[in-house]
Structures are given as structure tokens and as C-alpha cells.
Amino acid sequence: MAQTKITAIYGRRPPCSEVGRIQERKNKAKALKLQEQNRKPEKPEDFITYEDSESEEETDFVLNEALNTSYNFVDYVKHRETQTSKYSSVMKEYGNRHMLTHEMFKETAINLGHMNKVFCSQWLSNRQVVFGTKCNKLMVYDVQTHKLDQIPSLISSTRREIQNNNEQPCGIHSVQLNPSRTLLATGARNTCDVAVYRMPTLDPVCVGENAHKDWVFDMCWLDDEFLVSGSRDTKLALWRITDDILEAKDEVPTHKIISPQSLKDCRNSQKIRAIAFNKSYQEIAALSLNGYIHIWDAERFQQKISRKLPSSQENVCMAVQENGSVYAIGCRSYTLLLDCRTLQAIKKVSSRYSGCGIRSATFQGDILTVGTGLGMLMFYDLKAGKYLESSINTSRTVILKGSKGYVFPDEEYMDNAQNVKYVPAIYTHCYDSTGTRLFTAGGPLPATLTGNYAGLWQ
């Protein structure tokens, strides 16, 4: 849970330095090794990793460091207050894991009125969540006052707006904050363009156009200045938000119009559905609807690899682990885990429920959270290799079931599905910075239905 390196002030060793801890540490290591040897998986694994070699033993230096390290959370808090230890850390996902396994998350339903389907969301601060809808609205929800505010969509140039009037808008599919949380990128009023706002005031900065000819489905920041967008027209666009654009001051406040630094086709792809930036390998991963994952060199903005996935049905979401080791791809009936180095499938995580398509995915440390088309959130523990189990009732896994939300049925659909119980699909979910609050949102899965769902778990 927590680690604090303690230096002795009086005496030669700190209070946590007990010789018995060394033997206890060795016994634990032996027990884990024996448990791993006796484990008989149901199916032979195609991909196996070894964190530590069996022949290696911990050196005296490592054991001495362990003796001088306290794993007590009280010591961590005490040294954090007095700032007496420079080497201290705490597991960010501990609170999240504890609340999930002890079934402490409770949902507060959020009334969104007659909005249609929430596709994307991000926490702006500890009290504000921004989300985009299919009806092309960019909204900010205050979790304390429960107020909803609409942010005006940025208008493209006159020529682009005329073209957009003849098209059916698909809504806002992505909202992304840059690493320093000073800029917010999302879709413009023309769904083929990119809009950038300044944080935390959400003042308009610029609109990026002259790149995509079809709807923008996803985007990701490479750093505080460069942004990549992916579209149904199978192209990736690289945008640059320079200091000149940010510092420009006009008598009448307005936003700038910018063009992409580079625009390239993603070869062997059909409709880019999701993109993610792998910081550890400086790579951009793009997921296309024809069942391929494409890897781009972020520094040169060049395509390197395309790999066919085992499933080409409804590959609609993708997430990358913080350490850059695993990609998670949501498919029709399971979540596919890929090794980022080789793009080999590590494991297919079954959704456990028939017809339960994966619609959203995020990593919180070693826990993979997936939102489904049946209104449920499921949690997969990568280290344990199984779904997170409840500490209250070990015979069941941890599942969060969302409320019904609002739905306006199409008469033809209702005639064909009178006996089907309606549940919303969870198209998006996001944790706050502490991992102890979770925003979930979505709406009806069929395209013919209009409706929405949103909830705050805490």
C-alpha cells in the first residue's frame, strides 16, 4: 500500500529494521514460487512472463533496503507531514481496489434531460466533469452543485460550415486534456474538425480544419503542444498548438483557424475508431473497424506496423496501461490484451455475459475497467489474471450495474422487442485523480433509440 524509506536519527537502525522481517520475506517468496509451480491453468497460456528468475536471490543490498523501508501507511502519513523522508510512495490504485472489493461504491444518478447518448468524458478538476454527446453538446457537470453548463461549440470557417449543413452530425466522440491540463481538445460544431479550449476557463483557442473529410472519432495528445486526431476517412492528422496561438490577443475575443502540420493515410485501415499514445515507447496506436491495430512512430509521425486482430467484430475502444506494457481492446464478446512490444495476444478476457459488447476501457494501475453494452462495469485484475472478487462474498465478482437513465423508444423497435428489458450501454467512464470517484455515462445501444444515462459512483 505504502513505502517509506526511514533513516535512523538516534541509534544505528530505524524502528522498522527487525531481522525477523528478512526471514518472513524469504518465506513469502518461497510460498509464492511453490504456488506458481503447483498452479494448473485450465488452458495452456500462449504468452508467459517471468518477473524474477528462479535462480536469482536477493542481494544483501536489496535486503538491507527492505529492512530500512516501512510499509506502514501511518509512517507514510507521518513522514509526509514532517517531510523527513525523500523516498516515499503510495499505491494510487489502493483506495480504488479497496472500495471495489468491499462494495463501497454507490451510484448517484444524473438527470441529463433530453440529451442523446454520452460518448466521451474527462474529469476537469475534483468537482467538474466534461462530456460530449451525440447531439453535439459539450457539457460540464458540477458534482457538488449538480449543475449542468453547456460550452458553446466552436464554429469553423464559413466554407466548412456550409459543407457541414448538408451532413448529419454524429456528435462529440472525444474530449482529451493535454499532460499539463492547460488545454482541452474535442470536436468542433463541424464534426470533421477539431476544437481546442483553454483551461480552466474553457475559453476558445482555435479550430483545426482542412484535414478530415469524415467524422473525427478520437484524438490524443503527444505532449502539451502536439495533438493527433483520427477519423472515419482513415487519416491521422497532426496538429500543433503554438505559443503564438495561445498568446494572441484581439480586441474582440475570437478563436483562430489552423491547419494540420501533417496529414497521412493509415494504410490497411477502414475507419479509425480509437487512438492512444504510448508514452513509454513513443508510439501512437490506432484501432480500425476492419480489425487491425496500427502502430505509428510518434516522433517521425510514420506508420510502422499493422497487425490483424483475432476479432474484427465491433472493435470500438482501446486503452493503454500507464507503464506502456499492455494494450486493451474492446471487442464484441471479450477484451483482448496485447503485448505492446510484439502486438501478440496475451489473453482474451471473456465478458462473462452473452451479447455483452465492450464499449469503453480504462486502466487504473493493474485493474482494467470495462464498460459494457448491458449497463455494467466489470473489473479485471491483471496481476491475479481474473476478474476482481468481492471481499464480502468471495463467490462473486465485483460488478457495478448502472441505473436505467432516460430513453425515448422508437415505435418500430418496441414492436420487435417488447419482451426485452432495456439497459443502457456504458460508452464512457473515467476516474478522478484519487481513483475513489467514477463517472459513467452512455445511452441506448440501438441507433434508432434516443436517450441518455449518466451516474456518479463514490
PyMOL commands that set and color helices and strands:
alter all, ss='L'
color gray80, all
select helices_A, chain A and resi 20-38+60-67+73-82+94-101+158-165+243-247+411-416
alter helices_A, ss='H'
color red, helices_A
select strands_A, chain A and resi 2-5+69-70+88-90+107-109+118-123+128-133+138-142+148-151+175-177+183-187+194-198+203-208+216-221+226-231+235-240+256-258+262-265+272-278+283-288+292-297+302-308+317-320+326-330+334-339+345-350+358-364+367-372+376-381+386-387+399-401+406-408+425-431+438-443+450-457
alter strands_A, ss='S'
color yellow, strands_A
deselect
rebuild
show_as cartoon
